[in-house]
């Protein structure tokens, strides 16, 4: 029984880490888009 709980918590932790990574990637992409917009505005 104890082993089962540790496995589930491990997988849960992995899932959380994955979600956090995805969120960070999304934020990076948003920042990149904003930077590009600013640059294109300067060119215009």
Secondary structure by P-SEA (a helix, b strand, c coil): caaaaaaaaaaaaaaaaaaaaaaaaaaaaaaaaaaaaaaaaaac
